[in-house]
Amino acid sequence: MKKTLLNYITLIIALSLVIFTVPLNSLASDMEQFFSKEPKIQNDVYQYFSYDTMTDFLIELEKNNSEVMSLDSIGTTYEGRDIWMVKLSDNVESNEDEPGILLIGSHHGNEWPSFEILIYFIRHMVELYYKVNTDDDLDGQLNEDPIDGFDNDGDGSTDEDPSEDRVRDSLNNTQIFFIPMLNPDGVDYGDSGSRKNRVPNHGPFGFRDEVTSYGVNLNRNYGFDWILYYLFPIHFHILVNLMDASFNYRGPSPFSENETKAVKSLVENQNICLSVSFHSYSEIIFYPWYHTSKKTPHEDTFISIGENMSKINKYRLLIGGDYIIPKIGGTLGTYENWAYGEHNILAFNIELCRSRVPTNTNIVLDTCLKHVGVGLYLSERAQTLDIEKIKLPLLKSI
């Protein structure tokens, strides 16, 4: 049986090499304050950060808030851009024995809301950390309508009195890590960005001398159950995912890309228990598994966290297994599968907005504010997760 299976795998790989080495054709006052320092609103068309303006902004923000914010490069891209990681904590220079959450934007360089909401969240946290409790809506009460998607004070407005104490509690009891723009080469490519990074490809497996195409889909490059493409080539759409010119090309090998290597190193060296990778679009939330209908060992916890995030951002939660696999057909190499399958991190994917890059200012600002609430909720939930988490071993292969 083992010999037959090995022969099958060998045959599939050999066929792949023959086929794919052929050359391929290639809104609150807080919101207003956030944007008051940059000319980001012009004629009601939202002006997104570029890599350079984001870098300048984060450097300045760290300089003014260095007690609770650090900014570090965790790697460089093919085109030489730093991959910036922001850490927020009350003891930011120390690795404390506190739960950590990791929020990642822009696996795909043409999904700009994914980094915009994280930049917004970072500034919200560092500025409110030092701010005294404030009656933002001038009704004589403090912090009575925190950012949670509900009209807590019954005045007809939602989330208009953010809680400064809630921010302080989060940074005092958790460590929050951000990679706002994982794929800056893709973000800065052309007028609307590139889904993939910008590394030159030399055929599907890197064996060709000439450049055959550009870019790897970073959210297919994580090394969890990598071999399943060869075992079940039709189910996992091997033609789409191995062709280097494809928008879903996964790369020549697991973690072949500088960007995914940077994420891998960060996760392996920090105590991360909760994570969200942000994308656009669809206004949905989902979680592992993406390649099998089998339930996760922590299904109830996944659903609980997902439902609570859904209450804040009003997005639809897709229940793993029952819905995702029959509809999508199976996806390998994703960040969430790897983070959960290899590191026991409860990892989610949130698809923001109803279009990939909305330009309506009100839509983008509303999305930013809602996901401040999501981030705060995750920070609070992380503090209880070790108590509620079911201690079951995770399978390394499903």
N, C-alpha and C positions, 0 to 999 in steps of 0.2 A: 504493500500500500504506500509506504513511504517512498519507494523507488518510483512508483507510478506518479505520485504527486510531484516529486522532484522533476521527473521528465516533463510533466505538464508545464511546470513553471519555466523550465529551461526552454521549452518550445515557444511559449508565449513571448519570453524575452527575446528570443532569436527572431521571431516574426516581427516584433516591435522594432528591432534594430534594422531589419531590412526595409520595413515600411517607412520609418520615420527619419531615416538618414537621407531620404530624397529631398532635394532643395525645395523649400516652401516659399510661396509668394508672401513676400512680406507686406405792566407793565409797571410799574412802580418807579419811584425815584431812583432806587438802586440801579435799575436798568439804564436810566438816563445818565447816571454818574459813570457807569461803566464805559459809555461811549463818548463822554464829554471831552476826553483827552486826545481822541483820534478822530480825524475827519472821515468817519466810516459810513455816514449816511449822505448820499448824494441823490437828490431827486427821487427819493423813496426806493432806490435800488440799493440793496444791501452790498456793502463792500467787504469782502472776505479778507482775512489775513493772507498774505503770501508767506513763504518760508522766511524771507528776510525781515518782514515787518513783525512776524511772530517772534523771531529770534531777538530782535531789538526790544520788543515789548517785555519778553520774559527776563531778559538781562536786567532791564530797569526795574521790573517788579521785584526780582530777587534782591537787588541792591537796597531797595527801600523796605524789604520785609525779611531780612536774612535770618531772623530768629526763628521763623516758622517755615521758611521756604528755601529749598536748595535747587540749583539747576546744574545738571551734569550731562555731558555727552557720554552716551553708552555705546557709541560706535559711529562709523561714517559710512555713507552710501557709496555706490559705485562712482557717482559724480562728485564725491568729496564733501557732501553736506553732513554736518553733525546731526545725529539722532538724539534729540533732547529728551531728557527725563527730568520731570519735576517731582520733588518729594515735599509733602506738607506734613508737619508734625510740630508739637510743642518743643521737642528736643531734636531738631531736624538733623543735627550732625551725628546723632547716636542711632544705632540700630536697637531700638527698645524691644522689650518682650511684650509687644502689643500686636493685635491682629492688623494685617495689611490688606488694602484693596488696591487693585490695579485697573486703571481705565486707559484704554488705547483708542486712538483715533487714526484714521487714514491708513488702514491697511491698503485701501484702494485710493489712488491719488486723485480720482475724479469724484470723490464723495466728500465735499467740503464741509457740510454741517458737522461731520464727525470730529473735526479738530476745533471747529468754532465753539461748540458747546463746552469743550474741556478748557479752552482758554478763558472763557467766561466764568466757569466754575472755579478755576484757580484764583482769579482776581476776587470773586465774591468771597471766597474763604479767607484770603489773607487780609482783605480790607475790613471785613466784619469781625475778624478775630480780635482786633484792637478797639473796635467801636463799642461804646457804651450802649446798653439797651435803649432803643429809640422808638418813639411813637411815630412810625413811618406814615400812618394814615391819619394822624392827628385826631384820633377819637378818644384820647385820654387813657388808652390802654397800651400795654407793652407786649410785643411778641405774640399777640393773640391770633394772628393769621399766618402761621409759618408756611413755607413752600412745600405743599403736599397735595396740590391739585384740588383742594376743597375750600369752600367759603366758610371758614371756621367761626367767624364772628357774625355771620348772617347779614352782612351789609350789602350783598349783591356783587361784591368784588372778590376775586380769588388771589390768595398769596400776596396780599399787598403790605403785610407787616412782617417781614422776615425776622427770624429769631437770631439775635447775636449770640445768645447763650448756647443755642444749638450748635452753632459753628465752633465755639470754644470747646464745648464738650467733645465734639468730633475730633478736633485736632489734639486735644489733651489725652484721648484714649485710643486713637488709632493712628496708623501711618498710611497716608494716601499717596500712591504713586501714579503718575501720569506719563504717558507717552503721547503727547497731543498729535504729533505728525510723524507717524512711523515711516511713511513713504514720501519724504519731501521731494525727491526727484520726480516722482509721479505727479505730485501736486503742482509743481512749477513747470510741468511740460505743457507747452502750448497755451491756448486760451482757457481750456476747460480741464486740464489735467489728464493723466493717463491712469487707467485702472491698474496696470502693472508697474513695477519699477522700471528702470531704464538700463539695466544691464544688457550687454550684447549677448545673444545666444549663438551657439555653434552647433545647431542641430538639437534634437530632443534630449540627447544624452551628453552633449558637449564634446562630441568626437570630431566634428567637422572643423577644418581649418578656417573657412570663411564664415563671416557673420551672416546668419540666416534670418534673424529677426531680433527684436528687442523686447525685453521685459519678462519678468516672472510674476505671477499672481501670488503675492505674499501670503494670502489666506488659503493657499493650497500647498504651502511649502513646509508645514510643520510635520515632524516625523512621527506620526502615530498611525499604526496599521498601514504603513506605506505600501506593503506588498499586495494588499487586497486588489489594487488595480489589475495586477497580473492574474490573480486567482479568479476574479469576476469581471472581466474586461467589458462586457456588454452592460452589466448593471451599473458600473461606475463610469461609463462613457469614456473609455480609454482613448478614443480618437480625439476627443475634445481636450482632454487634460494632458496628453503627452505631446501634442503638436505644438512646437515652440512658438508658432505664430498665433495660436489660439489665445483668446482673452482669459482663459482659465488655465493656461500652461503652468504646471506646478514646479518646474525646475528640474535640473538633471539629477538631483539627489536631495534627501531631507536636509533642511537647514543649509542649503547651498548659498543663501543670500545673507548679506551683512545685516539686513534689517531683522530677519527672523533669528539670526544668531544673537543679536543684541537682546531680543525679548527672552530668549532661552537663558542667557546668562543672568539677566535680572531676576527672572522667576526662580532660578536655581539658588540664588543667593539672598533671597528675601522671604519673609514669612507672609505669603499671600494666601488668603483664604477665600476671597471673593474677587471676581473680575468681570468686566464688561468690555467687549470690543464693539465700537460704534461704527455703523455703516449708514448708507442711505441708498434706497428709500423703501417705504411700504408701511411704516408705522406698525411694526410688529416686534415681538420679543420671542426669542426661542433659545434653546439650550441643548446640550448633547442628549442623545447621540445624533449625529448627522448622517450616519452610514449604516444604521441598523434599526430595526423596530424594537429591539430589546430595551426594556426599561433600565434606567440607571439605578445603582444602589441607593442613591439619595433623591429619588423621584419626588417624595413628599416635600422635601426641603426646597428643591428646585421650583416646584409649583408654588409653594408658599411665597418665596422671594419674588418669583415672576409675577404673581398676582398682586403683590403689594407695589411693585414697580408700575404695573399696569394701572393701578388706581391713581397714581401720580401723573403719569404721562398720557393716560387714556389710550394706550396702544393695546393691540390684541396680543394675548399670550398664546403661542402655539405649543400645545402639549407634545412633548417629544414622543417619537415612536408612532403614536396613533395617527398623527397628522403629517408630520414633516416628510418622512421617508416615502410614503406612497405618492406624495405630491411632487417632491423634488427629485427623488430617484437615487439619493445617496451622494454625499460629498465627503471626500477624504482630504486630509492635510490641513484642516482648519485649526485656528488657534484654540477655539473652545474645546474641541475634542482632545487636543494634545494637553491643554492645561488641566482638564479634568482627568483624562485617562492616565496621564503620567505623574501628575502632581496633586491630585485630589482637590483641586481648586474648583469651586462652584462658579463656572464661567458661563456667561450669557452673551448673546449677540442681540443688539438693539438696532433695528433699521429705522432711521429717523426720517420724518417728513414724508410728503407725498410725491416729491420729485427729487431727483438726485442732487441738484444744486438750486434750491429755491432762491429767488432774488427779491421777493417781497420782504421788506424789512420787518414788518410785524410778525410774519411767520417765523423768521429766523430767531428774533428776540424771544418769542413765546416758547420756541423749542429750547433755547438756551436756559430760560428760567425754569421750565419744567424739569430739566435734567440736573439743575442744582438740587432740586428736591430728591431726585433719584439718587444722586451721589451722597447726599446726607443720610438718606434712608439706608444705603448700603453700609455706610460707616457705622451707623447705629446697630444694624443687624450683625455686622462682623463681630461686635463685642459680645454677642451671645452665641455665636455659631459653634464654638467648641462644645458648648453644653448640649445643644440640640442636635448636633450632627451625628448621624448613625455611623458608628465605627465599623465599617465593613471594608475589606480589602477590595481594591479596584483591579479588574482584569487588565493586563497589559495588551491583550488582543481580544477583540470581540468577534 
